[in-house]
Amino acid sequence: MYKAFYSLKRNPFEITPDPSFLFPTNRHNEALAALYYGVRRHKGFVVLTGEVGTGKTVLLHYVLQLFKQSKDVAYAYIFNGRLSPVEFLQYLASDLGLPAGSKNKGELLLQIAQYVIGRSQRGLTTALVVDEAHHLSAEILEEIRLLSNLETPQEKLLQILLVGQPELDEKLDSVSLRQLKQRIALRSHLLPLTSDETKGYVERRLQLAGCPYPSVLFPPETIAAVYQHSQGLPRLINTVCENALIAAYARQMRSVSPDIIDDIATDFRLGIQTPALESRNSDEVDARKAAQTLLQLYAQLQAEQKRDEDVKTRVRLRVAE
């Protein structure tokens, strides 16, 4: 409803993972290169992790778009990790276009293996792409590891991309999955945007949406408020900016003010910390207190040592007299 008022051709801050809105920071470029290169060079396992809302799915959709354009990469895209091992294999086979209805686990594995090997013999690439991979059970991760045994002496035949939250790193670091961890060829981690990147992110989205004057619609002080409340998480940036445009339009304002951003942040309770974040902050406070205590103790010991030295010096002087 605000597009005509702000001379926009499309909504700039949709929260759906539209790859055309990818904002390529250095970290995102590194992750993009790892995902694309890993599949193209048949590296086998590639892992991408990042906190909620850092842009993993947008990046993944961008890569999948590149694969679609290339015509020689077939992939199964799985975004539901809460499956049994058999259901997972059925989903994989079905997404590759294979009949999977009433087959048992052995039949599914044989069918998938024949498909992957057949494509490899024709010089084609096959990939398994798992989003939300932190939800995968240890049993499914083990099935994925066994699928990675499809290989020749020169290369892996099935390329596997695992994308998920940092909990995925924790799972892969467990002792029970050490065999899988050792097979990971490339690994990347996405971080929240910096304040400068947040400015570039907002302005790029406005430009792509057709905004003629991004810095007028979202002045620097407004973007600073966006960064403060979103902490650089792209998903939260989108939520805040989308609602800010609606609020500014309702007031017939040509420019979004910092006050509007503050109001939106209050409505969405962005100042409320999650238990995990509160715990982390509490740990940091405890660590600082412990460090201060150690420094005070060290200073006290030094003072006592100096007093002891002074006493010894005075005693020696008296004896000499």
C-alpha positions, 0 to 999 in steps of 0.5 A: 500500500505504500509503494506508490507513495514512496515510488517503489516498484516492489516491496523492499523488505519482504522476509521471504528468501528472495535470492534477487535481494542477496547482499554480498558481504565478504562473509556471504561471498566466501560462503557462496564460493564454498557452496558453489565450488564444493558442488562444482569441484565434487568436494563431497561435504560442505557445511554452512552455519549461522545464527537465526536470521543471518541469511543462510536460506537466501544464500542457499536459494541463490546457489540453487538458482545458479544450479538450475541455470547450469542444467547439468546439476540435479539436486534434492532439496530437503528442509524438514530434518525431523524425519525418520531415516527411511522417510528421509531416503524416500524424500531424497529419492522422490525429490530426485524424480525417483519412485519411492512409495513402497520401497524399503531402506535397502531398495531406496539406497540401491535406487539412489546409488544407481541414479547417482552413478549413472549421472556421474558416468554421463558427466553430470552432477548430483547434490543433496541439499539440506536446509535446517540441518541442525534438526537432523538426528544422529541416525540421519546424519549417519545415513548421509555419511554412508551416502557419501561413500559413493565415490571414485578414487578421484572424486565424490559422486554425491555432493552434500550441502548441510546448512543450519544453525550453530547447533549443527556445528555442535552435533558435528563436533560430537564424538559419535559423528567424528567420521562425518566431521573428518569428511567435511571438505569446506566449512563456512559460518555467517555472522550478523551484519556490521553497522556499515553493512546494515546501511549498505543492506538497507540502501541496496534493497531500496534501490532494487525496489526502485527507490530513487532516494534511499538515503532520504527515505532512510536517513543515516540516523534512522539506519543507526537505530535499525542496526541498534535494534536488529543487531545486524540480523537481516531478517530482523532488519527486514521486519523492522524496516517493513513495519517502519514504512507502513507506519511512516506511510500512515503518517504521510511522512516522506522520511522514516524517523528514528522514533518510528524505528524505536516504536517498532522495536518496542512493539516487537519486544526487540529489547527483550533478551532471550534466555540464551543471550541473558545467560551469555551476558551473565557469563561475561559479567561473571568473567569480568568480575573474576578478572577484576578480583584476580587483578585486585588480589595481584595488586594486594600481593604486590603491595604486601611483597613491597611492605615485606621488602621495606621491612627487611631493608629497615632491619638490615639498616638497623643491624648495620648501624 
